[in-house]
Amino acid sequence: MQIDDLLLKEAQLGVALNISVHASRRGDFGLLLSALSQDALDFSQFDLPRSAIDEKDSSEDALKKELQIGPQKPLAPSEYDFLIGQYNRYFVKDGGLEDIKLNECLDPEPLHIRDDRTHVPLSVVENLEPAVRAKLAKQKQPEVTGKDNDIDAAAFYDQLASGEMQSQLRVAV
């Protein structure tokens, strides 16, 4: 038997495997099987017929519609809202937990009440070390830069070089 192409799948062998089994030629059977591809995706079972299929819309919106997924839960409201979940008390009174879950699926509430990445909750700030707490407070307050804080470096150096400041520095030490 002569095979011209590279053997990938059993279908390329035709009836050669069947003949080798019925003729009790174990060597030929083993040789033919060892010549086949080792990749399972090359087997005939996975060689599905190809047809011209229209490109499916695989955008996120189309997949959500196909899978019937509800609206996405927002991380935070667009503006500060401390009253998130204020209407849940009406659902508890009327229908209970099931009504709250249904309302959450239909109109999801944001996960947090503010949309501020730099906000650190007070409970976290209270547990910080004093040095870290001071650094955080310094970051929140903008630095005041004005004419009062500017130093004339050349004049300061001249005072040091002339000895005017040396007497004041010795007293301070």
MDTraj code that builds the backbone (N, CA, C; nanometers):
import mdtraj as md
import numpy as np

residues = "MET GLN ILE ASP ASP LEU LEU LEU LYS GLU ALA GLN LEU GLY VAL ALA LEU ASN ILE SER VAL HIS ALA SER ARG ARG GLY ASP PHE GLY LEU LEU LEU SER ALA LEU SER GLN ASP ALA LEU ASP PHE SER GLN PHE ASP LEU PRO ARG SER ALA ILE ASP GLU LYS ASP SER SER GLU ASP ALA LEU LYS LYS GLU LEU GLN ILE GLY PRO GLN LYS PRO LEU ALA PRO SER GLU TYR ASP PHE LEU ILE GLY GLN TYR ASN ARG TYR PHE VAL LYS ASP GLY GLY LEU GLU ASP ILE LYS LEU ASN GLU CYS LEU ASP PRO GLU PRO LEU HIS ILE ARG ASP ASP ARG THR HIS VAL PRO LEU SER VAL VAL GLU ASN LEU GLU PRO ALA VAL ARG ALA LYS LEU ALA LYS GLN LYS GLN PRO GLU VAL THR GLY LYS ASP ASN ASP ILE ASP ALA ALA ALA PHE TYR ASP GLN LEU ALA SER GLY GLU MET GLN SER GLN LEU ARG VAL ALA VAL".split()
xyz = np.array([
    [0.0843, -0.1168, 0.0000],
    [0.0000, 0.0000, 0.0000],
    [0.0891, 0.1235, 0.0000],
    [0.0574, 0.2175, -0.0850],
    [0.1328, 0.3405, -0.0992],
    [0.0423, 0.4583, -0.0637],
    [0.0909, 0.5453, 0.0271],
    [0.0151, 0.6632, 0.0683],
    [0.0977, 0.7845, 0.0296],
    [0.0337, 0.8749, -0.0464],
    [0.1058, 0.9897, -0.1002],
    [0.1134, 1.1066, -0.0028],
    [0.0045, 1.1374, 0.0659],
    [0.0003, 1.2543, 0.1529],
    [0.0380, 1.2187, 0.2957],
    [0.0521, 1.3212, 0.3744],
    [0.0770, 1.3059, 0.5162],
    [-0.0497, 1.2522, 0.5816],
    [-0.0352, 1.1480, 0.6620],
    [-0.1523, 1.0893, 0.7265],
    [-0.1929, 1.1714, 0.8477],
    [-0.3136, 1.2192, 0.8456],
    [-0.3656, 1.2934, 0.9589],
    [-0.4846, 1.2231, 1.0225],
    [-0.5753, 1.1704, 0.9422],
    [-0.6973, 1.1109, 0.9954],
    [-0.7210, 0.9718, 0.9376],
    [-0.8059, 0.8991, 1.0058],
    [-0.8357, 0.7611, 0.9666],
    [-0.9037, 0.7540, 0.8318],
    [-0.9782, 0.8561, 0.7958],
    [-1.0507, 0.8553, 0.6686],
    [-0.9549, 0.8493, 0.5503],
    [-0.8337, 0.8944, 0.5659],
    [-0.7360, 0.8902, 0.4576],
    [-0.6883, 0.7467, 0.4294],
    [-0.7033, 0.6596, 0.5271],
    [-0.6579, 0.5212, 0.5085],
    [-0.7584, 0.4365, 0.4326],
    [-0.8823, 0.4849, 0.4275],
    [-0.9845, 0.4078, 0.3576],
    [-1.0158, 0.2799, 0.4349],
    [-1.0087, 0.1660, 0.3652],
    [-1.0411, 0.0375, 0.4264],
    [-0.9152, -0.0375, 0.4689],
    [-0.7993, 0.0264, 0.4643],
    [-0.6738, -0.0417, 0.4956],
    [-0.6722, -0.0919, 0.6400],
    [-0.7236, -0.0156, 0.7344],
    [-0.7301, -0.0604, 0.8742],
    [-0.8201, -0.1828, 0.8873],
    [-0.9343, -0.1788, 0.8200],
    [-1.0290, -0.2898, 0.8268],
    [-0.9682, -0.4168, 0.7682],
    [-0.8992, -0.4036, 0.6565],
    [-0.8365, -0.5198, 0.5920],
    [-0.7280, -0.5792, 0.6814],
    [-0.6473, -0.4928, 0.7434],
    [-0.5396, -0.5436, 0.8284],
    [-0.5939, -0.6145, 0.9527],
    [-0.7102, -0.5733, 1.0023],
    [-0.7709, -0.6407, 1.1176],
    [-0.8234, -0.7773, 1.0756],
    [-0.8965, -0.7841, 0.9620],
    [-0.9550, -0.9101, 0.9180],
    [-0.8500, -1.0085, 0.8671],
    [-0.7394, -0.9595, 0.8169],
    [-0.6341, -1.0476, 0.7674],
    [-0.5350, -1.0828, 0.8771],
    [-0.5601, -1.0363, 1.0006],
    [-0.4736, -1.0634, 1.1154],
    [-0.3303, -1.0173, 1.0928],
    [-0.3147, -0.9033, 1.0285],
    [-0.1827, -0.8453, 1.0088],
    [-0.1630, -0.7341, 1.1123],
    [-0.1193, -0.7755, 1.2299],
    [-0.1032, -0.6819, 1.3418],
    [0.0053, -0.5784, 1.3164],
    [0.1083, -0.6171, 1.2484],
    [0.2183, -0.5251, 1.2191],
    [0.1720, -0.4108, 1.1308],
    [0.0936, -0.4427, 1.0263],
    [0.0411, -0.3374, 0.9379],
    [-0.0551, -0.2457, 1.0140],
    [-0.1396, -0.3061, 1.0975],
    [-0.2357, -0.2281, 1.1753],
    [-0.1628, -0.1293, 1.2675],
    [-0.0610, -0.1783, 1.3380],
    [0.0165, -0.0917, 1.4282],
    [0.0898, 0.0170, 1.3526],
    [0.1452, -0.0183, 1.2365],
    [0.2171, 0.0795, 1.1549],
    [0.1236, 0.1897, 1.1065],
    [0.0049, 0.1511, 1.0602],
    [-0.0910, 0.2506, 1.0121],
    [-0.1368, 0.3436, 1.1254],
    [-0.1622, 0.2874, 1.2420],
    [-0.2062, 0.3710, 1.3541],
    [-0.0947, 0.4644, 1.4014],
    [0.0286, 0.4166, 1.3985],
    [0.1388, 0.5023, 1.4435],
    [0.1677, 0.6135, 1.3442],
    [0.1280, 0.5964, 1.2197],
    [0.1518, 0.6990, 1.1182],
    [0.0485, 0.8114, 1.1259],
    [-0.0618, 0.7881, 1.1952],
    [-0.1649, 0.8910, 1.2057],
    [-0.1176, 1.0033, 1.2970],
    [-0.1801, 1.1188, 1.2842],
    [-0.1471, 1.2346, 1.3660],
    [-0.1809, 1.2079, 1.5123],
    [-0.0992, 1.2591, 1.6030],
    [-0.1223, 1.2412, 1.7461],
    [-0.2193, 1.3451, 1.8028],
    [-0.2447, 1.4498, 1.7265],
    [-0.3341, 1.5562, 1.7711],
    [-0.4785, 1.5108, 1.7561],
    [-0.5533, 1.5147, 1.8643],
    [-0.6921, 1.4691, 1.8617],
    [-0.7798, 1.5573, 1.7735],
    [-0.7428, 1.6823, 1.7551],
    [-0.8234, 1.7707, 1.6719],
    [-0.8126, 1.7368, 1.5240],
    [-0.7158, 1.6531, 1.4868],
    [-0.7032, 1.6106, 1.3480],
    [-0.7883, 1.4884, 1.3167],
    [-0.8520, 1.4284, 1.4139],
    [-0.9330, 1.3083, 1.3914],
    [-1.0545, 1.3424, 1.3054],
    [-1.1093, 1.2426, 1.2403],
    [-1.2228, 1.2623, 1.1505],
    [-1.3465, 1.3131, 1.2245],
    [-1.3611, 1.2762, 1.3512],
    [-1.4791, 1.3175, 1.4261],
    [-1.4867, 1.4693, 1.4389],
    [-1.3704, 1.5347, 1.4372],
    [-1.3675, 1.6793, 1.4558],
    [-1.3555, 1.7547, 1.3242],
    [-1.3568, 1.6842, 1.2133],
    [-1.3488, 1.7480, 1.0828],
    [-1.4911, 1.7752, 1.0354],
    [-1.5466, 1.8851, 1.0812],
    [-1.6841, 1.9204, 1.0489],
    [-1.6892, 1.9905, 0.9138],
    [-1.7976, 1.9714, 0.8433],
    [-1.8063, 2.0367, 0.7117],
    [-1.8083, 2.1887, 0.7267],
    [-1.7399, 2.2524, 0.6365],
    [-1.7313, 2.3984, 0.6378],
    [-1.8385, 2.4539, 0.5431],
    [-1.9065, 2.5552, 0.5895],
    [-2.0050, 2.6203, 0.5047],
    [-1.9921, 2.7709, 0.5235],
    [-2.0437, 2.8414, 0.4285],
    [-2.0374, 2.9864, 0.4354],
    [-2.1425, 3.0340, 0.5359],
    [-2.0949, 3.0721, 0.6527],
    [-2.1844, 3.1192, 0.7578],
    [-2.1678, 3.2694, 0.7679],
    [-2.2789, 3.3361, 0.7790],
    [-2.2716, 3.4809, 0.7970],
    [-2.2017, 3.5098, 0.9284],
    [-2.1231, 3.6158, 0.9274],
    [-2.0520, 3.6554, 1.0489],
    [-2.1522, 3.6926, 1.1565],
    [-2.1415, 3.6271, 1.2701],
    [-2.2297, 3.6589, 1.3815],
    [-2.1788, 3.7831, 1.4519],
    [-2.2713, 3.8584, 1.5030],
    [-2.2358, 3.9771, 1.5802],
    [-2.1948, 3.9301, 1.7191],
    [-2.0662, 3.9412, 1.7499],
    [-2.0168, 3.8937, 1.8796],
    [-1.9824, 4.0103, 1.9714],
    [-2.0517, 4.1210, 1.9539],
    [-2.0276, 4.2335, 2.0426],
    [-2.0872, 4.2037, 2.1799],
    [-2.0468, 4.2806, 2.2772],
    [-2.0925, 4.2571, 2.4144],
    [-2.2437, 4.2744, 2.4264],
    [-2.2984, 4.3733, 2.3582],
    [-2.4429, 4.3974, 2.3652],
    [-2.5203, 4.2818, 2.3027],
    [-2.4708, 4.2304, 2.1887],
    [-2.5398, 4.1203, 2.1226],
    [-2.5356, 3.9930, 2.2084],
    [-2.4210, 3.9678, 2.2721],
    [-2.4111, 3.8496, 2.3583],
    [-2.5011, 3.8632, 2.4806],
    [-2.5088, 3.9827, 2.5373],
    [-2.5978, 4.0031, 2.6517],
    [-2.7430, 3.9809, 2.6128],
    [-2.7786, 4.0249, 2.4923],
    [-2.9163, 4.0062, 2.4461],
    [-2.9448, 3.8585, 2.4201],
    [-2.8487, 3.7881, 2.3600],
    [-2.8667, 3.6465, 2.3298],
    [-2.8762, 3.5618, 2.4568],
    [-2.7949, 3.5949, 2.5555],
    [-2.7952, 3.5199, 2.6808],
    [-2.8956, 3.5741, 2.7825],
    [-2.9674, 3.6770, 2.7440],
    [-3.0702, 3.7393, 2.8266],
    [-3.0140, 3.7845, 2.9614],
    [-2.9045, 3.8576, 2.9542],
    [-2.8408, 3.9109, 3.0744],
    [-2.8982, 4.0490, 3.1011],
    [-2.9269, 4.0754, 3.2251],
    [-2.9848, 4.2029, 3.2646],
    [-2.8832, 4.3147, 3.2606],
    [-2.9241, 4.4316, 3.3073],
    [-2.8313, 4.5456, 3.3043],
    [-2.7128, 4.5241, 3.3979],
    [-2.6004, 4.5848, 3.3612],
    [-2.4785, 4.5700, 3.4404],
    [-2.4866, 4.6555, 3.5656],
    [-2.4373, 4.6005, 3.6754],
    [-2.4394, 4.6715, 3.8023],
    [-2.3322, 4.7801, 3.7993],
    [-2.3709, 4.9066, 3.8183],
    [-2.2703, 5.0132, 3.8152],
    [-2.1830, 5.0103, 3.9398],
    [-2.0598, 5.0547, 3.9247],
    [-1.9697, 5.0605, 4.0395],
    [-2.0069, 5.1732, 4.1336],
    [-2.0462, 5.2865, 4.0778],
    [-2.0837, 5.4008, 4.1591],
    [-2.1765, 5.4898, 4.0776],
    [-2.2623, 5.5669, 4.1434],
    [-2.3486, 5.6582, 4.0675],
    [-2.2666, 5.7725, 4.0101],
    [-2.3233, 5.8384, 3.9114],
    [-2.2508, 5.9489, 3.8493],
    [-2.2340, 6.0661, 3.9452],
    [-2.3249, 6.0832, 4.0384],
    [-2.3111, 6.1868, 4.1393],
    [-2.3289, 6.1250, 4.2775],
    [-2.2757, 6.1909, 4.3773],
    [-2.2769, 6.1392, 4.5142],
    [-2.4202, 6.1153, 4.5597],
    [-2.4490, 5.9923, 4.6069],
    [-2.5836, 5.9566, 4.6488],
    [-2.5751, 5.8745, 4.7762],
    [-2.6095, 5.9361, 4.8869],
    [-2.6036, 5.8681, 5.0167],
    [-2.7273, 5.7840, 5.0414],
    [-2.8301, 5.8015, 4.9604],
    [-2.9584, 5.7350, 4.9837],
    [-2.9775, 5.6113, 4.8966],
    [-2.8690, 5.5443, 4.8596],
    [-2.8802, 5.4217, 4.7810],
    [-2.9505, 5.3167, 4.8664],
    [-3.0490, 5.2525, 4.8101],
    [-3.1201, 5.1469, 4.8813],
    [-3.2264, 5.1969, 4.9774],
    [-3.2651, 5.3246, 4.9656],
    [-3.3629, 5.3776, 5.0601],
    [-3.5011, 5.3176, 5.0393],
    [-3.5306, 5.2684, 4.9180],
    [-3.6640, 5.2149, 4.8907],
    [-3.6761, 5.0668, 4.9242],
    [-3.5690, 5.0042, 4.9685],
    [-3.5752, 4.8621, 5.0031],
    [-3.6689, 4.8362, 5.1202],
    [-3.6909, 4.9351, 5.2035],
    [-3.7803, 4.9154, 5.3191],
    [-3.9220, 4.8877, 5.2723],
    [-3.9635, 4.9480, 5.1578],
    [-4.0980, 4.9218, 5.1064],
    [-4.1096, 4.7780, 5.0573],
    [-4.0027, 4.7270, 4.9971],
    [-4.0047, 4.5897, 4.9484],
    [-4.0071, 4.4903, 5.0645],
    [-3.9372, 4.5211, 5.1715],
    [-3.9355, 4.4325, 5.2883],
    [-4.0740, 4.4260, 5.3496],
    [-4.1412, 4.5400, 5.3562],
    [-4.2732, 4.5456, 5.4170],
    [-4.3751, 4.4675, 5.3337],
    [-4.3683, 4.4814, 5.1999],
    [-4.4704, 4.4215, 5.1142],
    [-4.4408, 4.2758, 5.0804],
    [-4.3239, 4.2463, 5.0249],
    [-4.3019, 4.1121, 4.9729],
    [-4.1846, 4.0386, 5.0329],
    [-4.0945, 4.1083, 5.0954],
    [-3.9816, 4.0412, 5.1570],
    [-3.8584, 4.0406, 5.0701],
    [-3.7722, 3.9460, 5.1007],
    [-3.6410, 3.9392, 5.0368],
    [-3.6503, 3.9105, 4.8865],
    [-3.7505, 3.8348, 4.8446],
    [-3.7640, 3.8028, 4.7023],
    [-3.7885, 3.9287, 4.6198],
    [-3.8691, 4.0206, 4.6736],
    [-3.8942, 4.1454, 4.6022],
    [-3.7680, 4.2304, 4.5911],
    [-3.6863, 4.2300, 4.6965],
    [-3.5602, 4.3054, 4.6913],
    [-3.4687, 4.2451, 4.5859],
    [-3.4599, 4.1126, 4.5792],
    [-3.3746, 4.0469, 4.4793],
    [-3.4245, 4.0755, 4.3377],
    [-3.5567, 4.0717, 4.3175],
    [-3.6127, 4.0995, 4.1859],
    [-3.5843, 4.2436, 4.1449],
    [-3.6023, 4.3373, 4.2360],
    [-3.5732, 4.4771, 4.2063],
    [-3.4254, 4.4970, 4.1749],
    [-3.3371, 4.4252, 4.2456],
    [-3.1929, 4.4352, 4.2207],
    [-3.1587, 4.3827, 4.0813],
    [-3.2275, 4.2786, 4.0357],
    [-3.2023, 4.2257, 3.9009],
    [-3.2522, 4.3206, 3.7934],
    [-3.3669, 4.3836, 3.8166],
    [-3.4244, 4.4731, 3.7162],
    [-3.3564, 4.6090, 3.7131],
    [-3.3233, 4.6614, 3.8295],
    [-3.2610, 4.7937, 3.8390],
    [-3.1475, 4.7859, 3.9411],
    [-3.0297, 4.7390, 3.8994],
    [-2.9207, 4.7181, 3.9958],
    [-2.8721, 4.8486, 4.0573],
    [-2.8488, 4.8429, 4.1870],
    [-2.7968, 4.9585, 4.2588],
    [-2.6443, 4.9601, 4.2486],
    [-2.5846, 5.0774, 4.2532],
    [-2.4374, 5.0849, 4.2488],
    [-2.3756, 5.0172, 4.3704],
    [-2.2516, 4.9736, 4.3541],
    [-2.1823, 4.9054, 4.4629],
    [-2.1380, 5.0021, 4.5718],
    [-2.1175, 5.1279, 4.5361],
    [-2.0674, 5.2258, 4.6331],
    [-2.1451, 5.3552, 4.6179],
    [-2.1448, 5.4392, 4.7194],
    [-2.2254, 5.5606, 4.7145],
    [-2.1544, 5.6770, 4.6485],
    [-2.0244, 5.6668, 4.6236],
    [-1.9532, 5.7774, 4.5606],
    [-1.8571, 5.7242, 4.4551],
    [-1.8316, 5.8073, 4.3562],
    [-1.7398, 5.7713, 4.2483],
    [-1.6124, 5.8537, 4.2646],
    [-1.5333, 5.8174, 4.3651],
    [-1.4110, 5.8906, 4.3955],
    [-1.3027, 5.7897, 4.4299],
    [-1.2072, 5.7722, 4.3409],
    [-1.1015, 5.6733, 4.3631],
    [-1.0047, 5.7154, 4.4724],
    [-0.9963, 5.8447, 4.4992],
    [-0.9004, 5.8910, 4.5997],
    [-0.9606, 5.8948, 4.7398],
    [-1.0895, 5.8685, 4.7523],
    [-1.1539, 5.8733, 4.8841],
    [-1.1120, 5.7524, 4.9674],
    [-1.0693, 5.7785, 5.0886],
    [-1.0343, 5.6729, 5.1827],
    [-1.1375, 5.6785, 5.2956],
    [-1.2077, 5.5685, 5.3220],
    [-1.3100, 5.5710, 5.4267],
    [-1.2503, 5.6062, 5.5632],
    [-1.3325, 5.6682, 5.6472],
    [-1.2882, 5.7134, 5.7777],
    [-1.2430, 5.5963, 5.8657],
    [-1.3088, 5.4816, 5.8499],
    [-1.2692, 5.3655, 5.9310],
    [-1.1272, 5.3207, 5.8977],
    [-1.0854, 5.3377, 5.7728],
    [-0.9489, 5.3023, 5.7334],
    [-0.8508, 5.4067, 5.7855],
    [-0.8876, 5.5337, 5.7748],
    [-0.7997, 5.6413, 5.8203],
    [-0.7757, 5.6298, 5.9708],
    [-0.8781, 5.5926, 6.0468],
    [-0.8631, 5.5806, 6.1917],
    [-0.7665, 5.4701, 6.2315],
    [-0.7495, 5.3704, 6.1480],
    [-0.6604, 5.2587, 6.1796],
    [-0.5193, 5.2763, 6.1250],
    [-0.4912, 5.3888, 6.0621],
    [-0.3578, 5.4132, 6.0087],
    [-0.2630, 5.4581, 6.1187],
    [-0.1351, 5.4375, 6.0940],
    [-0.0340, 5.4887, 6.1859],
    [-0.0346, 5.6406, 6.1777],
    [0.0089, 5.7091, 6.2829],
    [0.0062, 5.8560, 6.2817],
    [0.0863, 5.9185, 6.1680],
    [0.2006, 5.8599, 6.1342],
    [0.2814, 5.9161, 6.0254],
    [0.2085, 5.9038, 5.8916],
    [0.1443, 5.7901, 5.8684],
    [0.0713, 5.7700, 5.7433],
    [-0.0510, 5.8601, 5.7397],
    [-0.1152, 5.8767, 5.8545],
    [-0.2328, 5.9636, 5.8621],
    [-0.1939, 6.1085, 5.8305],
    [-0.0783, 6.1520, 5.8804],
    [-0.0317, 6.2878, 5.8513],
    [0.0010, 6.3044, 5.7034],
    [0.0610, 6.2011, 5.6446],
    [0.0937, 6.2069, 5.5023],
    [-0.0337, 6.2142, 5.4186],
    [-0.1361, 6.1404, 5.4582],
    [-0.2634, 6.1425, 5.3869],
    [-0.3293, 6.2795, 5.3986],
    [-0.3247, 6.3385, 5.5166],
    [-0.3819, 6.4723, 5.5353],
    [-0.3064, 6.5748, 5.4531],
    [-0.1751, 6.5581, 5.4429],
    [-0.0930, 6.6510, 5.3636],
    [-0.1271, 6.6403, 5.2149],
    [-0.1568, 6.5192, 5.1687],
    [-0.1925, 6.5005, 5.0282],
    [-0.3276, 6.5624, 4.9965],
    [-0.4197, 6.5572, 5.0917],
    [-0.5529, 6.6132, 5.0676],
    [-0.5513, 6.7649, 5.0637],
    [-0.4647, 6.8285, 5.1438],
    [-0.4584, 6.9739, 5.1460],
    [-0.3601, 7.0205, 5.0403],
    [-0.4048, 7.1075, 4.9518],
    [-0.3114, 7.1560, 4.8486],
    [-0.2038, 7.2429, 4.9113],
    [-0.0839, 7.2329, 4.8557],
    [0.0283, 7.3133, 4.9058],
    [0.0080, 7.4590, 4.8708],
    [0.0383, 7.5434, 4.9646],
    [0.0269, 7.6871, 4.9420],
    [0.1622, 7.7367, 4.8926],
    [0.1631, 7.7854, 4.7718],
    [0.2868, 7.8402, 4.7172],
    [0.2599, 7.9849, 4.6822],
    [0.3350, 8.0687, 4.7429],
    [0.3173, 8.2108, 4.7157],
    [0.4497, 8.2816, 4.7307],
    [0.4472, 8.4123, 4.7291],
    [0.5698, 8.4901, 4.7404],
    [0.6299, 8.4789, 4.8790],
    [0.5462, 8.4488, 4.9798],
    [0.5972, 8.4399, 5.1162],
    [0.6881, 8.3192, 5.1343],
    [0.6630, 8.2120, 5.0606],
    [0.7391, 8.0885, 5.0783],
    [0.8618, 8.0819, 4.9877],
    [0.8715, 8.1708, 4.8911],
    [0.9859, 8.1676, 4.8007],
    [1.1098, 8.2196, 4.8731],
    [1.2223, 8.1529, 4.8494],
    [1.3487, 8.1912, 4.9127],
    [1.4434, 8.2391, 4.8039],
    [1.5094, 8.3494, 4.8326],
    [1.6119, 8.3988, 4.7421],
    [1.7411, 8.3251, 4.7762],
    [1.7720, 8.2234, 4.6986],
    [1.8849, 8.1360, 4.7291],
    [2.0179, 8.2105, 4.7228],
    [2.0324, 8.3028, 4.6275],
    [2.1589, 8.3758, 4.6135],
    [2.1845, 8.4637, 4.7355],
    [2.0791, 8.5341, 4.7836],
    [2.0947, 8.6200, 4.9013],
    [2.1223, 8.5369, 5.0258],
    [2.0590, 8.4225, 5.0368],
    [2.0815, 8.3350, 5.1515],
    [2.2259, 8.2856, 5.1532],
    [2.2775, 8.2481, 5.0385],
    [2.4165, 8.2030, 5.0295],
    [2.5129, 8.3158, 5.0644],
    [2.4825, 8.4375, 5.0177],
    [2.5687, 8.5533, 5.0492],
    [2.5718, 8.5786, 5.1996],
    [2.4571, 8.5644, 5.2672],
    [2.4528, 8.5850, 5.4119],
    [2.5339, 8.4785, 5.4839],
    [2.5274, 8.3562, 5.4368],
    [2.6062, 8.2485, 5.4982],
    [2.7555, 8.2713, 5.4766],
    [2.7918, 8.3120, 5.3560],
    [2.9325, 8.3322, 5.3232],
    [2.9913, 8.4515, 5.3982],
    [2.9118, 8.5552, 5.4206],
    [2.9640, 8.6752, 5.4872],
    [2.9723, 8.6571, 5.6387],
    [2.9061, 8.5602, 5.6923],
    [2.9139, 8.5354, 5.8352],
    [2.7976, 8.5927, 5.9137],
    [2.7031, 8.6581, 5.8470],
    [2.5879, 8.7145, 5.9179],
    [2.5020, 8.6033, 5.9799],
    [2.4855, 8.4961, 5.9094],
    [2.3982, 8.3879, 5.9565],
    [2.4695, 8.2909, 6.0479],
    [2.6042, 8.2886, 6.0479],
    [2.6770, 8.1902, 6.1272],
    [2.6520, 8.2078, 6.2753],
    [2.6421, 8.3308, 6.3198],
    [2.6177, 8.3534, 6.4632],
    [2.4782, 8.3034, 6.5019],
    [2.3807, 8.3212, 6.4136],
    [2.2455, 8.2735, 6.4432],
    [2.2392, 8.1216, 6.4408],
    [2.3164, 8.0587, 6.3532],
    [2.3173, 7.9128, 6.3453],
    [2.3830, 7.8519, 6.4697],
    [2.4865, 7.9145, 6.5223],
    [2.5540, 7.8616, 6.6415],
    [2.4630, 7.8696, 6.7631],
    [2.3855, 7.9774, 6.7744],
    [2.2941, 7.9931, 6.8870],
    [2.1856, 7.8869, 6.8822],
    [2.1376, 7.8553, 6.7629],
    [2.0290, 7.7595, 6.7478],
    [2.0756, 7.6187, 6.7820],
    [2.2031, 7.5880, 6.7588],
    [2.2540, 7.4537, 6.7857],
    [2.2876, 7.4431, 6.9270],
])
top = md.Topology()
chain = top.add_chain()
for i, resn in enumerate(residues, 1):
    res = top.add_residue(resn, chain, resSeq=i)
    for name in ("N", "CA", "C"):
        top.add_atom(name, md.element.get_by_symbol(name[0]), res)
traj = md.Trajectory(xyz[None], top)
